Amino acid sequence: MTLEKTPMPSKIIEKKLPQIVIYLNALTTSIALAIYAYFGLFSRLMGDDYCHHYLVKNKSFFDAVQHHYLTFSNRYMILAIPYLTEKFGPRGQSFLPAITIILWLIALYWLIKELHIAFKTEWNKPTLFLLSSLLIFLTILQAPARFQSIYWEASSINRLVPLVLAIFLFASLLRHIRKETQRYSWSLFYFIITFLIGGFDEMNDTFIFAISFLVFLGIFFWMSRGEKRISALWLTGSIFIASLLSMLVMVVAPHNSARITHPPSFFVFLERILTYPKNFILDSTLTVFPLPTALSLFVAFLIFFLFYSSKRKSPKYTWTIFLSTPLIFYALLMVNFAPSAYAQAYPADRALFGARFLMTLMLFLESALFAFLLPPIKSKYPRCILLFFLAIFSLYPLRAAWQTLNTVESYRQRSIAWDLRDDKIRSDVANGERDIHVQEFDSIHIIKELDSEPNHWVNRCAAYYYGANTISADLNYEK
């Protein structure tokens, strides 16, 4: 009788420890994302929200979209989200941040999984989840105007929502290319979906336009000839053409003449699109967020160096992508900033959310490629030291979550006060009062609140929303 050899405890620990570190980081990053999602439950209608909800509450959806497009904004799809959240009452939009963050995680996991299949990598499911959650966590952490981009509905429907939808779009595209789906019927589907997504925001539409163009070129020059290549070109081309059409619809919107009173000359426009990406990289990333930027590089490098550097492609192939990625990234930023460069000046902080996500994605990719260029670790001691650093990094999302959690109470108290004010306005209107006087709140995150002037546009939109003639607010209001 032969006895089976039992693995030594040190061997078991050495084998299991890397996966434990991956799970630990995935857990703490998930906790941070859960706190970010929870924070959104205390968001309420502010500023432009009243105008949007007034339209979808008092008009049919298509009438509201037509009125909004002809008189106020070129973004012809942004009322779709207020239309949905309004169905759940005055606090329905408070669930939007959590739902959007969850959908963002699903979409990004799907996209990275499709890339993993396409490039035949060795990534396992925990690593796929960790990469997805880290990208989202670091993007939210470094968002130049986090509250406006994620928790203020009027801004999130321009910034976060279309970004999530675009990620779903490209994940689905990669799947259909891989499955060799019939091109004609699905091309029409992608054309319609892209046109709808493009109508949320022109800056996000430029991303779809640029990325679909790059994918189209990649398929055209590098995919083997055959039915699958033709199908892929049809699908990608439909997205590219739909994004162009969407941009055209936004360009010819009647209200643009009021927004763009002095279009820049060609050379001023060219100077802007060349320098705005540089300003973003220096002023909105390296200067403001040096530690998160460094950690984005470091943690991605550790993940790929420790677990996947031995499975790298040829050095020539890796060097080509490593050197070309920053150039492609800069070109994408130029295209993304083009609408702002033409319409006004440097985009507002909340408009940088898509660029922030792209920046984080680029840092991860460059770190991964650098890890593939280095020889793998053969000694277990340096490997253990690097694993220790990766385990230590898991504390960083918890730190960010704790800092966010410490601010929740003030927003919770504000949401309670807002709910009481909302109930009072509705009660007064139901009792026949038409000139409403309520408590004024301090504005937060540069978002205009109701004030003492009934004819201010926010007060007027709020009055229309509640069905009153006028609404005024006073900081010294007493019940």
N, C-alpha and C positions, 0 to 999 in steps of 0.2 A: 504494500500500500504506500502510495506516495502522498506526501503532504504538500498542499499548495502554499506557496510563499505569500505571506501577508505583507502588504506594502508597509514600509516604515512610516510612523506618524509624520516625520519631517517631509517625506515624499508627498503624503496626502495634503499637508498644509501648503507645500510648494505648488501643488496642482490646483488646489481650491482657492488659494489666496487671491490670485488675479481676478477671478470671477466675483469673489466677495467684495473686492474694491470697486468693481464695475457696478454691482448691485447697490453698494453704499452710496456711490455718487448719483446713481439713478434715483434712489430714495430721497436724498436731500434736495436734489434739484426738483423733484416732483412736489416736495413740501413747499418749496419757494413758489412754484407755479400755482399751487393750491391757495397760498396766501394772496398772491396777486389776483386770482380769480375771486376769492372771498371779498377782497377789498371793493370790487365792483358792485357788490350788493348794496352799497351805500351811496351809489351815484343816483342823481335825480335830474330832471329836466332843467336846463340852463340855456340862456342865450338863444341861439338859433333853433334849439330844440322846439321851442314854443311855436315858431313859424312853421317848421316841418309838420309838427303834430296837428296844428290847426288845419293845414291843407288836407292831410289824409283823413282827418276826423270829419271834415265838413264837405268834402268832395269825393267823387269816385276816384279810384286810383289813377286812371288814365287822365281824367280832368286835372287832377292835382299835378301829375307829371307835366302835362302840357302847360299849365299855368306857371309852374316853377321854371321850366325851361325857357319860356317866352319872356318872362319878366324878371327873373332873378339869377339863375345859375345855368351854366352850360352842362353841368353834370346831370344827365337825364335819368340816372338810375338810383340816386341816393335816397329818394323817398320810399324805396322798396322796404328798407329796414324799419323806419318809423311806422310805415303801414302795418308791418307785422307786430312790432312791439306794442303799438297802440291797442291791438286786439286784446292784450293782457292787462289793460288798465293803466293808470297814471304812473305806476311803478314797474311796468313791464320792461322798460329799457334797462332796469337795474340788473337784469339777468344776462344782458347782452355781452358784457365783458367776459364773464365766466364761460358762456357758451362759445364765444369766439376763440378764447384761449384753448379750450378743449378741442375744437375743430382744427385749430392751427396745429396742435400736436398730432392729431390724426393725419392731417394732410401732409405734414412734413415727414412723419414716419413713413407714410406711403411713398412719397417722392424718393426718400433716401433708400427705401427698400427696392424701388424700381431701378435706381442707379446701381445698387448693389447687385441686382440680377443682371443688368445690362453689361457691367464691367467685370462680372464673375469674381467678385471679392469674397473674402472669407469671413465677413462680418456676421456675428450671430445676433439674435433678436435683442438681447439685453444691450448690446453695443449700439444697435440701431435706435433703440429707445433713448439711450443716454445721449447720443449725438443730437437727436431731435429735441429733447428737453433742454439740453445745454444751449443749443442755438436760440431757442425761444427765451430762455431765462436771461442769457447775456444780452439779447436784443432789448428786452423789456427793461433790464437793469440800466442800460445805457441810452434809452430813448431820450432824445433832447427835451421833449415835452410829454412825459409819460402820461400824466393825467389827461391831457387833451387828446392824445393819440389813442388811448385805450378806454378811458372811463367817461369821456364826454361824447355822447352819442353823435352829435353833429359833426365831430371831427373823426371819430373812429370809423364812421361809414365812408369816409374818404381815404383813410389811411390803413387801418388794420383789416377791416372786412374785405376790401378788394385784394389785399395781399394774400389773405387766406384762400380766397376763391381762386386766385391765380395759381397758387401752389397746387390746389386740387386739380386745376385745369392741366398743368404740365405733368402731374403724376398720372392722371388719366391718359394723357397723350402717350406717355412712355409705355403704359400698359397696352394700349391699343396697337402701337407700333410693334411691340413684342409679340402680341397675339395675332398679328397679320389680319386685323379686322377689315372687312370690305370697306373700301375707301369712300364710295360716293355718298351713301346715306349718313355715315358718321362724319364726313366732311361738312355736310350741312348742319349737323348737330353742333360741331365745334365752332362753326361760323356764328351760329346764333348765340351760343353760350359766351363766346369771346366778346361779341358785340355788346351783350348785356353787362358783362363784367367790366368792360372798358368804360362804360358809362358812369361808373362810380367816381372816377378821378382820372384826369388826364396824365398825371405823373405816373400812376400805376399802369395806365394804358401804354405809356412809352416803354416800360419794362417788358410788357407782354410783346410789344412790337419788336423790340431789340432782341429779346431772347428767342422768340420764334424765328426771327431772321437768321440768328446764329445756328439754331438747330436745323433749319432748312438747308443752310450751306453745308453743315456737317454731314447731313444725309446725302446731299447731292454729290459731294466730292469723295466721301469715304465709305458709304454703304455700297455693298455689292449690287450690281445690276440685277433686276428681277422684279417679280410682282410685289414683293415686300417693300422694296425701295420706292416703287411707284405709289403704293398705298401710303407710305410714310410721308412722301412729298405732298400728296393730296391733303392729308390731315394737317400737317404743319403749315402748308400754304394757306389753308382756309383760316387758320388762326391769325396768320400774318396779315391777310387781306382784311379780315374782320376788325383787327386792331387799327388798321389804317382808316377804315370807314368810320369806326367809332371816334377816332381823333378828328376826322373831317366834320362829323356832326357837332362835336364840341367846339370846333373852330368857328363854324358859321352861326353859332347861337346868337340870337339878337342882343342879349345883354352884354356881350363881349365889348361892344363899343363903349359902354359905360365903365367897364373895368380897365380897358386898355386905351387910355386917352392919347398917349404919346408912345407909339411903337418905337423900339430902338432901331437905329441904323444897323446895317448888316455887320459892320465892323464892331460895333458895341455888343451886338448879339453874339458874335463869334468870340469876343473877349470874355464875355460872361460864361458861355458854356465851356470855355477852356479853363477858366480860373475857379468857377464855383466848386467843382470836385476837389480841387486842391484846398480851398477854404474849408470844405466839409471835413476832409481828412485831418487837417491840422487843427482847426478851431473847434470842431464838434466831436472829435474823437481823441486825438493824441493829447491835446491840451486839457480837455475836460475829464476824460476817462483814461488816464494812463495805466492805472492798476487793472481795471477790467480788460483793457486792450492787451496788456501783457499776459494776463491769465488766460485770455482766449487763445493766444498763441501757445502758451505753455501746456494747458490741459489737453488741447487737441494733439499737440506733439507727443505728450506722454501716452495717450490712448493708442495712437497709431504706431509709435516706436516700440512700445512694450508688447503689443499684441499682433501687429500686422506687418512690421518692417521686413520680416523674412519672406513675405509673399509679394514683394514689390515687383513692378514691371522692370523693363530694361532701363538703365540709367539715361540713355539718350531720350527715350520716350518721356520719362519723368522730368528730365531737365527742360524739355520743350514745353510741357504744361506748366512747370514751375515758373519759368520766365515769361510766358505769355499770359498767365492769369492776371497779374497786376495791370497789364495793358488792356485786357478785355474788361476788367473791372472799372478802370478809369473811363473807357469808352461808354460803358453802360451808365455810369454816373453822368457823363456829358449828355447822353440822350435823355436821361431822367430829369435833369435840371433844365432842359431846353424850354418846356412850357413856362417855367418861372422866369427864365432869362428873357423870354420874349414879352410876357404879360406884365411883369412888374420888376422885381429885383431879386436879391437872394431870398430863397423860400423861407417861410416861417418855420420855427423849430418843429412844429407838429407835422409839417410836410416832409421832414427828413426821415420819417419812420422807415419807409421802404429802403432808403439808402443805408440806414443803420443796420437793417437786417442783411442787406447785401454785403456790407462791410464785415460783419461778423462771419458770414458764410465764406467770404474770401480769406479771412484770417485762418479759419479752420482748414480750408483747402490747402493753403500755402504751408501750414504746419504739418499736415499729413504728407504732402509731397516732400518736404524737407526730411521728415522721418524716413521716408522710403529711400532717400538718397544716402542715408548713413548705414553703415554695416550693422547688422543685428547684434544684440548683446549675447555673449556666450557664457559669461560668468554670472552666477546667480546673485552675488553680493551687490554689484551695481544695480541689477534688476530689482532687488528688494528695496534698495534705497529709493529708486524711482517710483516703485509701487507705494512706498511710504509717502512720498510727496503727493501722489495722486489721491491717496486716502485723506491726507491733510486738506486737500482742495475741497473735499466734500463738506467741510465746515463753512466754506465761503457762501454757498447758497443759503445755509441756515442763518448766517449773519445778515444777509440781505432780507430774508424772510422776517427776522426779528425786528429789523429797522422798520419795515413796512407795517408789521403788526402793531408797533408802538404808536403809529399815527392813526390807527383805525378808529379809536374812541372819538376823536374830534369829528371825524366824518360821520360816525354813527349818530352822534348828537345832532349834527347838522341835518342828517336825513330824517330824524324824528321831528325836528322843528319844521322841516319842509313838508312832511306829511300832515302835520297839524295845520299849517298854513293852507295846504291844498284842500284839506277837508273844510276849512272855514270858507274859502272862496266858493267852493261848490255848494256849500250850505247857503251862503248869502245869495248866490245866483238863483238857487232853487226857491228861496223865499221872496224873490222878486226884486232884489237889489241889483242895480246895474252899474253903479259907480263904487267900486270896491277899494277899501283902504286896508292894507295889511302890513305885517312886520317886514322890514327890509333886512336882508342878509348882506354881509360883506362879500364882495366878489372874491373868487378864488381862482388861481392859476390863469389870471388875465382873461377870465370868462365873464362877460357882463351879466349882472344880476338885475332884477327889478329894482327901480329906484323911485324917487319922489316925482319924477316927471311923467305924467300919463301919456304924453305924446312921443316919448322915446320909443324907438322901434321895438325893443324887447318888451316894453309894457304893452304896446299895441298888439303885438303877436300873442302875448299872454291873455289879453282881454278877448281877442278873437277866439283863442283856444278854449277859454272858460265860458264864452257866451255872454260876456259883460260889455258894457259900453267903454268903461275905463278901469284901469287898475293902477293904483299908486302905492308906493311902499315907503315906510318911514322907520329909521333906526330907533326912534324914541316912541314907537307905537306902543300903546297900552290897550289891553283888551277891555 
